[in-house]
Amino acid sequence: METGFIIEKSFIAKENERAHPDLERDYDVLGEQLERRGIAIEEITKKVQEFAVAVPSWGVGTGGTRFARFPGEGEPRNVFDKLVDCATIHQLTRATPRVALHIPWDKPENPLTLRQFANSLQIGFDAMNSNTFQDQPGQKLSYKFGSLTHTDRNVRKQAIAHNIECIEIGKQIGSRALSVWVGDGGNFPGQIDLRSNLERYLESVKEIYAALPGDWQLFIEYKLYEPAFYSTVINDWGTAHHVVEQLGPKASVLVDLGHHAPNVNIEMIVSKLLQFGRLGGFHFNDSKYGDDDLDAGSIKPFQLFLIFCELLQDSLRATRQTPPPSYMIDQSHNVTDPIESLMNTVEELRRAYAQALLVDRQGLLSDQEKNDAIMAMRKLKKAFVTEVSPILGTARHRSGGAIDPIRVYRESQYRKRKGVERPAVNTTNSGIV
């Protein structure tokens, strides 16, 4: 497979050379500030360099709404084009070495060929994502009234078989996890029996769990509403936690930041799942009203920071029973260049992580023990308002990425060049999951 235009390393190096003097000065100034707080900037930078998150294969295409979709220039036409875009994000950010694949949107004809192509781009694969929330061309039975919870056993068997197929594809491309989200539920009171609905879900997902290889994880994702509006079978973290407890140690809960009611305390949910040893990972994004799938940190950056504070607190306590959480992005880009939005999200995730590393943990604990609410909050705010951009730029530069990824991306004219290579189409293999 041809990659087409790729940003040359020499071009990135040239752009970095222009930006590096200012970065060095800013880094030194920040280092002096942190030193007065007893923080070694080099230790923070090294940890930021190690932070990685998976990008979604569906995220590099332009999404849409219930009303319309507006195609963008140079959109990927197939899964190979998507991998090239994903590799470009990693090339510039040095923080996205893996791709979360969605099936059947990005189902490869030959999984081994796809894996070889990914290897040539120096990226790998993260969790597999199944799709039983919409009907596909040639599908025998419809999911209009449910998939894993459908009253018809034949429909449930079809949905189970699809998830097992995702596992088989994943085994061939090097994935080690399956993420399951279903929109099953009801739009009207009385439409479904709520208890039977959950019982059928458990029956189905147990068959999927039984098909997992020994070194795999199963992520159960919950969502308050949509496409079912009155009731959703896995509507909150408590129901998801009940499910994974029924399944076994290879199952855990996946938290999508947009799958909650407005103003829900997501950091508290994260804390509880960590305490229970059942936090599987995240779909990072941001939300104003519902499942908006906006760039992470664009609406609630303080919430994102607080989530990372909980994640770091758990690692310090070393109480987690499950493997480290799997970090993935799940966004739909309707008015922005998808590559730019994904790089923007990576920046904000690393920013929140770096800021959380700056929290005076001992001082915070002391304030908490004394029930000093104001001083405890000030400890958090002091870390949150610290401008850590010099750390982020230095981490990227030292790892071979771009000091300013979006600027380098635009200067390279990547999107324009891809527009020449990829004729415009008005279809999509992207969505809100």
N, C-alpha and C positions, 0 to 999 in steps of 0.2 A: 504494500500500500504506500502511496505517496503522501508525504506530509505537506507539500506545498511550502509556502513561505514560512520560515522560522526566523525569529529574531536572533541575530548573530551575537555570540558572546562578546565579540570585539565592540559591537555597538553599545551593549550594556556597560562595558568597561569604560568606554569613552564618555558616556553620559554620567557615570559614577565619578569619573575624574573631575568633572565640572562641579559636582555637588559635594564632594568629599571634604574640601577645606572648611566649609560652613558646618558640616556635620561634626567634624572633629572639634571645632570650637564649642558647639552646643553640647557635645558629649562631655567635654572637660568641665564646662560650667555645671552641668547637671551632676557630674561625679563629685564635685566639691560640695554641692548642696546635700547630696545623699550622705557623703562622708560625715558631715556635721550631725546627721541623724543616726550615725552608726551603721550605715548600709554601704556595702561594697558594690559599686556599680558593675564591676566585672562579673560578679556572681549572678547578678540579675540578668545581665546580657547573655551569659552562657545558657541559663535556663530558658530564656526567650528563644534562643536559637534552636532549642530542642523541641519547642512546642509545635505540634503539627495537627492539621485538621483535614478531613477528606472533603473533596468537592463533589457535588452530584453531577452525574452525566447529564441529567435533565436540566440542570441549572445553566448550562452554557448556551441554551437556545432561548429565544424570546418566548415568554409565557403568554398568558392571556387572561381574560376575565369571562364572566358569563355573557358579556355583551359583545366583546370583539377581541380580535388579536391583530396587532400591527407588526408585520414582519420587519426584521432588522437587516441591515446590510451584512453580507458575508456570513449568514447563519450556517451552522453545521448541517450537512445533509444526511449524515449517517453517524454511526457510533465511532467510526475512525476519525471523522472530522472533529467529533466531540472530544476524543482523547487528545488530539492535537491542541485544541483550545485549553483543555485541562492542563496539559503539559506546559503550555505557555504561562499559565497562572503560577505553576510551581517554579518555572524558570525565573520568573521575576520576583516572587515572594519567598521562595525556598521554604515554604511552610505547608505545601499541599501535595505530598508524595503519593497519595492514594485517591482513587476515584470510586465513589459509590455508584454501582450500576443498577439501572432500573429495567426490569423485565415485565412485559415484552417490548416496551418502547425501544430498548437498545439490545435486543436479543441478537447475539452473533450467530451467523451461519456456522462458523467454525470457532469455538471458544479458544482453541489452542493458537489459531492464527491471531486472534485478538490479543491474547496474552503476549505473544511474541512481538506484536506491534507496540503494545504498552511498554514492554521491556526496552525496545529500541528508543522509546521516548523517556526512559528512566523513571517511569511511574508504575505503581501497582494498583491493586484493587482492595477496597474496603468492603463494607457490608453489602449484600445483595438486597434489593428492594422489590418485593412482589406487587402485583397489581390485580386485585379482584374487585376494584371499585368502579370499573367500566368494562363494557363489552368490547371485544376485539374482533376484527374482520375474520369471518369463518368460525367463530366460536359457536359451539353446539347449543349451549344453554345460557340463558341470560342471568345477569346479576342484578337486574332491576329491583328485585325484592330481597336482596341479600346474597351472600356468597358462603362464607364459613358458617353462617347461622341460618341459611335458607331452610324453609320447611321441607323442601324436596331433598332427600338424601343424595340424589344424583347430582344436583347442583353443588352440594357440599363436597362431594367426591371430586368434582371437576376443579373446585377451588383448592382443595388439598393437593391434588396432582400438580397444579401450577406451582404451588410453593415448593413442592419436592423437586420439580424441574429446576427451579431457581437454585436450589441447593446443588443439584448435579452440575449446572453450569458453573456455579461458584467454585466447586471443587476443581474444575479444570482451569480456571483463570487465577486461582490463588486466593480467593476470598475465604474468610473463616467466620462469617456471621450472616444471619438472615434477619431482616427487619420486616415485621408484619404489621401493616395497618389496614383496617377495613372500615368502610363507612356504613356498615350494616346497622340497621335500626328502623325506626318508624317515623313517619311525618304526622300521624294522627293518634290521639288517645284510642286505645283499644285495637290498633292495627296489628300489634304483635303481643304475645304473652312475654312479658319482660324476663321472667325467670327462665322460661324455656329457651328464650333467645340466648341467654348466657350459657345455659347448659349445652346447647348445640355448639356454641363457639368453643367451649372447653373440650368437648368431644373431638372436634375437628383439629384444634391446635395440638392436642396430644398426639395425633397421628403425625403431624408435621415435626413435632419435637422428637418423636421416635426415629425419624429419618435423619436427624442431625449426626454428622461425624463426631467422634469423641472430642476433638479440639475446637468445635464450633460453639458459637453463642447464638441464642435466639432472643431478639429484641422485640418486646411487645409495646407497641406505640398506642397511646390513648389520644382521644380528641373529644372535646366537649360536644360539638355538633358539626354537621355538614359532612356529607350530603343529606344525612338524616337529621331533621330539625327538632322533632319532638323527643326522640330518645335515641341514644347511640350505645351500642353494646359494650364497648370499652370507652366509657366517657370520662374517666378521671384516673388519677394515679392510684387511688385505693383499689379500684376494680382491677387495674393492670397488675398491681402488687398481688392481689388475691390469685390472679391467673398464674403468675410466675411461681408462686408458692405451690400451686397445684402441679406444676410441670416438673420442676427439679432445678438442680444447681446450674445448668447451662442456660437457664432463662432469666432475663432481667428486664427492667422497665426502661424504655426510651422516652426521653422528655423532649418534645418539640415546643419551643418557646411560644409559638403562636396557637397552641391547642388548648388554651385556657380561657376562662372568662376574664374580662378586663379587670386589672388590679389584683389578680390572684398573687399571693406571695410565693412565687416560684422558687426562690432561694430556700424557703422553708421546706418545700417539697423535696428539693435536691438534698437537703440536710437529712431528712427522714429516710429517703431511699439509700443514702450512703450509710446511715446508721444501721439500716436493716440488711446491708450488703446486697442490695438489689438494683443499684443504679447501673444500667447498661451503657448509657450514652446519651448524646444530644443530637437533635436537629436544630442547629443555631439559625436564628433569623430574628426579626423584630416585628412588633405588632402595635397598632393603635386601636383598632376596633375588634378584630377577630383574627382569623388565620390569614393575615395580610401578606406574610412571606416577604417582608421588607428586609433591607440590609441590616445585619446585626449592629446594634449600637446606634441606629439612626433615630430611634424614638426613646428608648429607655437605657441609656448607657450605664446609669447607676445600678440598675437591676442586674445588668450583665456583670458588672464589677462585683456585686454582692454574691452572685452565683459562683464566681471564681474564688471568692473568699471562702465559701463553704467547701469547695473542692480542695483547696489548699489546706484548710483546717483538717479535713479528713486524712489527707496524706501525712500530715504531721502526727496525727494520732495513730496512724497505721492500723486502722480497725476494719478497713474494707475487706470483705470476703470475696467479692467478685473480682475479675480482672479490671485493670484501670478502665475508666469510662472511654467509650469510643466517641470521638468528636467528629461530627459531620455537619455540613451546611445544607439547609433545605430552603431554597428561595425561588421566587418566581419574578422575573424581571420584565416589566411591561413598558417602562419609559426610559430605561437606562441600557447602556451596553452591558450585557451579562458578564463579560469578562471583567470589566471595571467594577461592577457591583460586587462580584465575588472577591476580587482583590481588596476592595474596600472593607468587606466583612472580615477577611483574614487579618487586616490591619487592626480592626477594632477588637477582635478576639485576643490578639497578642497584646493589645493595649490594656484590656481589662485584666489579663493574666499578669502582666508586668506590674500594674498598679496594685493588684492583690498581693504580690510578692513584697510590696513596700510596707504593708501594714505592720505596725508595732504590736506583735502578738502578745508579748509579755505585758506590755502596758494595757492593751485591750482587756486581757484576762483580769488584770488587777482592777480595772474600772468596773468590770462586770461583777467581780466578787464584792466590790463595795457598793454595788447598785448605783453607780454614778452614770446615769444615762447620757448626760450632756458630754462628758469627757470621752465616754466610749464611742459615741457617734463622731466626735471630733477626730478620734484616732482613725476611723474609717475615711472620713472626708479628707483628712490630710493626705492619705495615700491616693484617694480618688482624683484629687485636683492636681496632683503632680504631673507635669508635662513630660511624658516618657518617650515622645517621638524620637529623640536622639538614640535611645536604646533600641527602638524598633529598627531604625535605619541602619545602625551599626550591626545589629544581628543579621539583617539581610545582606549587608555588604560583606561581612566576614564569611557568610555561607555561599557567596558567589551570586547573590541576587542583585536586584536593583535597589539603590537607596530610595528612590521615589518610583515605585512600580507603575503607577498610573501615568505619570509624566513620560516615562520611558516608553510605555505601551503606545501612547499617543504619538510621540515623536517618531516611532518606528513605522507608523501608518499601517499597523497590522490589520485593523478592521477594513481599511480601504483595499488593501492587497487581497484579503480574503473575499471581499466583494467581487473582485475580478475572477477569482478562482471558483467561487461558489455561486452559481446563478440563483436568484431569488426564488423562493417557493412560499406559497401561502398555506403550508401545513405545519404541524408541530408535533414533536415527540417530547414535549415539555408539559409540566402540569404542577398542580399544587398537591403535595403529598405530606 
